[in-house]
Every structure is written in structure tokens, then in C-alpha cells.
Amino acid sequence: NNVIFDLFPCTISLSLYIPHVVSYESPYGRPFYLQQQQQQHLLLFLSNSRTRALSVRDDEEGHLIYRSGDVLQERYEIVNTLGEGTFGRVVQCVDHHRGGARVALKIIKNVEKYKEAARLEINVLERINEKDPENKHLCVQMYDWFDYHGHMCISFELLALSTFDFLKDNNYVPYSIGQVRHMGYQICHAVKCEFLHDNKLTHTDLKPENILFVNSDYTITYNAEKKRDERIVKNTSVRVVDFGSATFDHEHHSTIVSTRHYRAPEVILELGWSQPCDVWSIGCILFEYYQGFTLFQTHDNREHLAMMERIQGPIPSRMIRRTRKQKYFYHGRLDWDENSSAGRYVRENCKPLRRYVLSEAEEHHQLFDLIEGMLEYEPSKRLTLAGCLRHPFFFPLREGGLGADQSGNKTWEGNRDISR
């Protein structure tokens, strides 16, 4: 009734014809004995381990292949896919170590450059957690991370739709001025105070897709003028996510950062960048929330610069003199043919910034005064986030409490005033 085993470490050979014999090839050469019940437990463990290893597969792009019901790390039970990006996928999971709570699990592609970005993101998120262990910050909270067969995985609090997805699902109906104010203040505060700018760190990829609602439940109202239903989000509390490209001042700075539509001029002109490029991105985000469309709808550097000039006026000569990208300029001015098809496109689709104001009410002009300061060409002259938070556009939040939304309702957790 006993089976002979050699000592570990070993190479395992399972006999298909003698079901009770498991032999080991061991450098120690000394046998030991397991009772029949112990042998069965060991065989079951080895069989399960072998099955798990064989079942972990990637597709041709490096994504982990999974299905609903799969369990990772004997803890995370996959429910469904929440989204996909160049980095990998985000899935909703039941976390069996957190009492069955739902979490978001970011599964990184088994591709080295994305794995390295995930390691950098984990480093930033761990330091954010250290700074605020009570989770009072406005950056997404990381719960755990692990390496699953070459896939870096990060578990987060489960949030709702991104501010972009809500906009898209709502047929790009813009947010109200009160909602823009509340979301904008939170974004500025999160990026400035929650470990980023105050600690010489630049996010580098701020965009509506990386600003998520805590809860994206909504009410529906009928717009009689446009003859359609429109959604109004009930709670405008948001979190900033995706720190995979976040960069400290002392670290290597990639030449190109930020998603195209939110890219600052100093990045396009390769003049060097730091925290002010985040401010530019937030200015573009606020405009998009207010109008429902992107300010710079282009995929070409020269056209992008032409749009900037159409909206904000000429690029400063000092920046033109300093840039290595002289191919975009001729005799100290942007080399741009306004009579070309691209030139007509820019002229017809862009106009001076103030002409986008939708109302003559003071708060609308205050918003555009703020955006103008955030879209200043020269990084050294651009508003800092501390300056943004002191801007008159945000006074109603500073005076009435940060949790006051456009209708006077309290949407912030516990109406916590963090304007200081």
C-alpha cells in the first residue's frame, strides 16, 4: 500500500499504466514513503497544477486568454470585460479575499514595454497609497498587484464609466457648466495635491478617458428643442486613473507624451516638458466637457500647430527660435498654406477661443478665462494648478463646499472641504 518516492527537487513522471506509481529522478537518491491517501492528494495537486499551466494562453497580441468564471491567484473570479486598451484589458472580478467585493483588475499584455509601464504605475500607486492610507484622495485606489504567468495584474476599486464614455453614450451632449466646474476642480486638486505635481511628478496622459465617475447613474430628460432624450449624470464625483506614463522630474523624459488631442505645444516642438503639460491637457478636457467635442481634432503636427494659432494666436517667436522642429516654420512663422484643403479645414472648424462661449453669463466667461490661462503657449507663463484652484470660476465650490454640484446638492463624500 506504500509508494516509493525520491526526495525533491525532482523531475516528475506520471505513469499512465501503473496508476499508483509516481517516480522521481532526484539527485539525493534516497527513497521515502507516502500512504495511499497522501499519494492521492499529491497526484490531485500535481494534476491541477499541470492543468492550470497548460490552460494559461495568450493571443497573438499578447492578451491573456480568459473567460467568465476563470479564477486568478485562487482569488479573482472574472465576471466580464470592462474595457480594452493598447496596454491590455480591464475586467470586473469578484475578489474572494475581500468578502466577494467587486473590483477592477487590469491585466497587462505579456509584452515587455507594457509590463515595464505597469511596474512604474505600481510604484506610483503604492506611493499614493502610502501618502493617503485612508483613501481620501481623488486618484484611483490600488488594492493589490501580482504577476500572472507573465501578465502584470493590478486590482483597483471598481469605478463607473469614464467621462468620455458617458459623453459618447449621451450622443456627445455636453456637461452643464456646474458639472464642468465640479469635475474640473476635482481633476485639478487630484493632479496637484495627490502626490503628483506637489511631488515633482507629471501624469502625462490626462484625457476624458482617464477620468472615471465613481457612479455614472443618470436621470433622463427630454430636450424638446432637439427632440431627443438626454442623460444627466446624478453624481459628478470622479477619480483620475492610468499612471502608466507618469514621470518624475529626475527620470528619463520620453520625447512625445500625451494623447494627440491633449498634447501641449512644448511637446510637439520638442522643447522639453514637465508639470505644465498636464495643465494644458486639463484645459483641453474642460473645453471638451463644455462643448462636447475636442478642441484640437487632428492627427498631424503641422495642422495641430495651425489650429493652435487659429484659436489662440501666433506661436511665440521665442519658442520658434528654440525648437529643433524648424521644418514647421519659414522665416520665423508657421509654414502653413491657408488656401490648401488642410488650411480650409482648419479655418472652417476652428475659431478664436472666446467665440466658443455658449452664454454671456459671467460663469461662462470665467471658465474661458481659466481655459485661456491653462492654454498659454509658454509653459513658464501657463497657470499652475494651484493658480487654477484659486481662479474665480471655482469660487462657488470654495465658498459652498467642494461637494456642491450645479443644483446645490452634495455630491462629495461627506461634503469634505479639501480646498485648502
N, C-alpha and C positions, 0 to 999 in steps of 0.2 A: 504493500500500500504506500510505500515511500518512493519518491522520485529523486534521483541524484542530480544536483546542480553543481557547477563550478562557481567560485566566487567572482563577484564583479570586480573591475569592469569587464565587459564581455561583448561578444557578437552573438546575437540570439538566432537560433534556428528552430522553427516550429515544424514538427513532423506531422504531415497530413495522414500518415498511415499508422503511426503509433500514437494515438491521441493523448496518452498520459505521459509522454516523454518530451521534455524540453532540455536540449543540451546547450552548453555554453562553451565557448572557446576562450579560455582565461589564462592570463599569464601566471596566475597563482597556482593553478593545477591541483587545488585541494577540493574534494567534494564536500557538499553539505546537503542536508535533507530537509524537505518540506512535506508536511502532512498533506493529504489529498485536498482538504478544504482550502489550505493556504495556496496550494498549486492552482486551484480553480480561480481564486481571487487574482493571482498574479497573471494567469492567462487572460482573464477578462480585462485587466488593466492594460496589458500589452496589446490586446486586440483593439481596444478603444483608442489607445494612443496611435496605433498604426492607421486606423480608420480616419482619425482626425487629421493626421499628417497628409494622407492621400487626398482628403477632401478639400484641403486649402489650395485653391487655384486662383490665378489671375487671368484677366482677359488681355488682349493684345496691347491695350493702352496702359496696363499696369494696375487697373482697378481690381480690388478684391471681388471675387465672385461669391455672392451670398444670396440667401433667400429668406423670406419671412419665417421666423421661428428658429433660425440659427442662433446659437449661443456662443459668445466670445468670452474667453477667460473664465468660463463657468460662472459668469456674472451678467453679461449684457445680452439680453434676448432681443433680437432685431424685430421690429414691428413693421416699419415701412421706410421708404426712401423719402427724405425731406428735400434734398437738392443735390446738385452736381456742379462741380467747377473744374478748372484745369488741375487743381491740386488733388482731387479725389471726390468722394461723396460724403454727404451727411445723412445719417439715418436716425430715426427715432427708436429708442430702445427702452425696455423695462430693465431697470437696474435692481437686480435681486439682492444686492448688498445695501440698498437704500430703501428697503421696505416695499419694493415694487414701484418706486417712483419712476416717472418717465423722464428720460434725459436725451440730449442730442449727442450723438457720437460721430465725430469727424474721422473718417477712415482715409488716410493719405495713400496715394498711389505708391506702389513699390518701385519708385523711381528716385534716384539718389537726390536730385536737386529739390524735389518736393519734400523728401524726408528731412533734408537739412533745414529747409524753411520751417518745417514743423518743429524741429528741435529748437530753433530760435524763438518760435512762437511760444513754446512751452516755457522757455526761460523767462520771457516777458510776463506770461500769465502767472507763473509761480511768484515772481517778484510783486506783481499786483496783488496777489492773494496775501503775501506777507505784509504788504503795506496796509491792507484793509481786510483782516480775517473775518470781520463781521459782515462782509458782503454789502457794504453800504455804497459801494462805488457804482458807476454807471457803465463800466466795461463788463463784458460778459464774464461770468464766473466759471473757472475751470474746476472740475471735481477730481479728475484722475487722468492719467495717461499711461500708455503701455505700448510695447512693440509686439504686434501680432503677425508672426511669420513674415517679417519684412515690411509690414504696414504700420506706420506710426498712427496711433489712435488716441484721440483726445475726447474726453467726455465733458460736456458743458450742461449748465442749466438749460432747460428746454424753453426756448422763446417762441415767438409767433412769426408772422410774415415780416419780411423786410419792408422798409418804407417804399422801396421801388416796386416790389411785387404788389403791395396794396394799391399803389398808384396805377400800375398796369391793369390789375383786375378791375379797377374802377374807371376804365376807359380814359385814363390819364386826366381825370378831373382833379384840378389842383387842390392842395390843402388850404384851409382857411388861414387868414392872417394870424389868428390866435394860435392855431395849431403849429404854424411855421415858427412863431415866437417860442412856444414851449419846447418843441423839438430842437430848435436851433440852440437855445440856452443849454439844454442838456448835453448836446454834442460838444459845444464849446467847453463846458465845465468838465466833461469826461476826458477830453483830449488834453486840456490844460492841467487839471489838478490830479487826475487819477494816474499818477506815475509817469505820464508821457512827457509833455513839454516841460513840466517842472523838474523833470529828472533827465533832461537833455536827450530825449527820445522822440523820434519822428515816426508817426504811423505810416505815412507814405501811400496809403491806398484807401483813403476816405472817399466814399461814394454812397448813394442811397441803398445799394445792395448790401452794404456793410453796416447799416443802421437798422436794427431789428426792433419791432414793437415787442413789449412784454406781453401784451394781449391785443390781438388785432380784431376782436369782436366789433361789430358795427351795427348802426341803425341804417335804415333805408328811407330816403326822402324822394319825392317826385319833383323833378325840375320841369315845371310847366312850360317854360320858355324853350327849353331844348327837347321837351317831350321824352324824358328818359328818367329812370330810377338812378339815384346816386347814393353811394355809400359814405357814411360819416363814421370814422373810427371813434369808438367810445372813450378810449384811454390813450393819451399820446405819450405815455412813458416809453422810453427807448433805451437800448443798450448798444454800445459800439462793439463790433466783433472784427475778427480776422487780423491777427497781429503777426502773420507770417512774413510780412515785409518790413516790420518795424525795425528801425535802425538807431543805435546810439551814436552820439556825436563822434566818439572815438573809433567807431567801426568803419569798415570799408563802405563807401557810398557808391551804389550802382549808378551808372551814367543816367539811365532812364528809370524813373519810378512813376507811380500813379497811373490809373486807367486814363486813357486818352482824354476824355471829355473833361476831366478834373485836374489836368496836368498844368502846372504853373509855367510861366514863360521862362523862368531861370532854368527849369529842367529841359525845356525844348532847346534853349540856346546853349545848354551845357556850361552854365556859369557857376555850377555848384549849388547845392541846396541844403536846407536844414528845416527847422520847425515852420518857418513861414510858408513852405509849400503846402502844409496841412491847412493853413488858414485860407489860402487860395481855394483849395478843394472844398472847404466848408462854405465859402462864398458861392461857389457853383451849385452846391447842394441846396442852399437856401433859395436860390433863384429857381431851381427845378421844382422844389416843393411849392413855390408860389405860383409858377406858371404852368406846371405840368409837363414841361419839356426841357431838354438840356439846352444850356446856353451856347455851348460850342459843339455843334453837331458836325463833326468832321473826323477824318482819319488820316489827314495829311498835314505835316508840319507847316509848310508854307501857307496853306489855306487856313490853318489854325491861327497863325500869326496875323493873317489878313482879317480874320474875324475879330481878333482882339482889337486891332486898330479901328475897325468899323464901329465896335461897341464902346471902346474906351479911349480912342485917340491914338496918336503916334507912339511907337515904342521909343523910350528914352534913348538919346544918342549915346549916352554912356554905356548902356547895355549893348548897343550895336557895336561900339568900338571894342568892347571886351570879348565878345563871343568868338569862338572858333568857327561858328557856322556862318561864315561870310558869304556862302553860296546863296543865302536867302536875301542878301542885300546888294544894292548897287548905289554907289555914291552916297552912302550913309542913310539910305532909305530902303524900305522893304521892296524887293524886286517882285512886283505884282501887277499883272495886267487886268485892270478893272473891266476891260471890254471882252475878255475871254469868257468862255462858258462858266468857268470856275468863278471868275470875277462877278458875273451876273448873279450866280447862285448866292455868293456872299452878300451882294448888295440887296438882293430881294429877300433874304432870310435873316439878315442881321440889321440891327439899327442901334443908335446910341442907347446906352443902358437905361436912362431915365424915361425913355419912350415906352418901356415895358410896364410902367406903373399902371395898375388897374383901377386905382381910385385916387381922388385928390385928398382923401382923409390923411391926417397927419401921420398916423402909424404906418401907412404905406410908404410915405416919403422917408420916414425914419428907417424903415427896412432897407430902402435903396441907398440911403446914406451909409448904412452899415455895410452893405454889399460892396459899394464903391471902395470903402476903406479896406475891405478884405481882398479886393481885386486890384489893388495898387501894383503897378508893374514892378517897382523896385522892392525887393524883399525887406530892405532896411527901413523903408517908409511904410510898409504894409502894417495894418493893425496887428497887434499881438492879441492872443486870445484873452489875456487879462483886460486889454482895452476893449475888446468886443463885449465882454461880460459887463462892463461899465457903460455901454452905449445906451442912449435914451430909449432905443427900441425895446430893450429888456427891462425898463423901469417897472412896468406893471408886475413883473414876476418878482423883482427885488422888493417892491413895496407890499405886494399882496401875498407873498409866499410863493415859492417855486412851483408848488403843486397846482396853482390856479390855471385852468385851461380857459379857452376863449369864452366859455359860458359861465365862468365863475366857479365851476365845480372843482373839487380837489381830486387831482389825478395822481399826485405824487405819493409815494409810500409814506404814510403817516404825516403828510404835509410837512416834510422835513425841509427846513430852510437851509440850503447849503450855499447861499450866495456869498457868504464870507470866503 
